[in-house]
Amino acid sequence: MTTISWIGLGRMGGPMSANLVKAGHDVRGFDLIKQAMVEARSHGVTTCDSIEDVLDGAQVVFTMLPKGEHSRAVYLGDRGVLALAPKNALLIDSSTIDVETAVELHKAAAGAGFDFVDAPVSGGISGAAAGTLTFMVGGETDTVEKAKEFIDPMAGRIVHTGEAGTGQAAKIVNNMMLFISLEACAEGSVLADRLGLDPQVFWDIASVSSGNSWALQTWYPVPGIVDSAAANNNFKATFSAALAAKDAGLALAAGEQTGVDLPAARLAAQRFEQLITEGYENLDCSLIAKYAAPDGKIKGWNPEQA
Ligand code: NAD
């Protein structure tokens, strides 16, 4: 049994940390939101009221935070992980953040005497609950090998992507492709509806045809078709528009740095920004389907109850 500290018990961190409890580890958790701590306790996580407490006795530290700025604050702050964690602790950041910040965290961690990996994930909240996430892990081979033991109870697949920051690079490109697939599902689901197709009949066809994708299987934006879709719950977030806009922005920034033209990603990013402008940043990113409808109306979406 290993003492694992978990910082960030949100939509992903909650179910991921629960799988470490199930694997027999002593998991201590901390989040700024009380409700996240209540839910983590119900999964056997011992919650702590401060970052000092959660890091006490840590052998491994996982972080699952929204953005690069949160990872910076949690690792580099005066009362942060590098200042407070026991020196032999292994540090694993599974948040999706920009490559530059990830590389900076690697350097700062090494400078403070810690082993660190960037280990973002793919698979959504359903993969987090099922323990089938894909982990993309960047860092020194020895450290990645050490990290695998602790990642394993949450993972379907663990891939060593290369040196520091390459886990984040892989994740950013993967998510960019997901958002383009989601835009395809958004447009396709509304067009199929307006052409009078039964949504289940159309989904069954696309599902075994060339229109198939992870987005179609997991996030299809029509209620009553896919269990894990936010469309079943008036677009309550499984992956929020705010996080999708952040990740799409990371891909566009990488495109600018490398001179790669990304028109489809730009469109998806604009759709997520549109949701944020309308005040829907905390709803699911698959709500972009409404922009395909001429009247903004899609099945499963009731703005009055949002
Ligand atoms: P979330 O907003 O549900 O959870 C993030 C949690 O971090 C929140 O509960 C927040 O209170 C907490 N937090 C922020 N700052 C903190 C601090 N200083 N100390 C302690 N807790 C702090 O987000 P999420 O959906 O769980 O996503 C987390 C990360 O995983 C993001 O980087 C996201 O891009 C990535 N991700 C999400 C999904 C998904 O489907 N939701 C899938 C893959 C990757």
Boltz pocket constraint, residues with backbone or C-beta under 6 A from the ligand:
constraints:
  - pocket:
      binder: B
      contacts: [[A, 7], [A, 8], [A, 9], [A, 10], [A, 11], [A, 12], [A, 13], [A, 30], [A, 31], [A, 32], [A, 33], [A, 36], [A, 64], [A, 65], [A, 66], [A, 67], [A, 70], [A, 73], [A, 74], [A, 94], [A, 95], [A, 96], [A, 97], [A, 121], [A, 122], [A, 123], [A, 124], [A, 125], [A, 238], [A, 239], [A, 240], [A, 243], [A, 247]]
      max_distance: 6.0
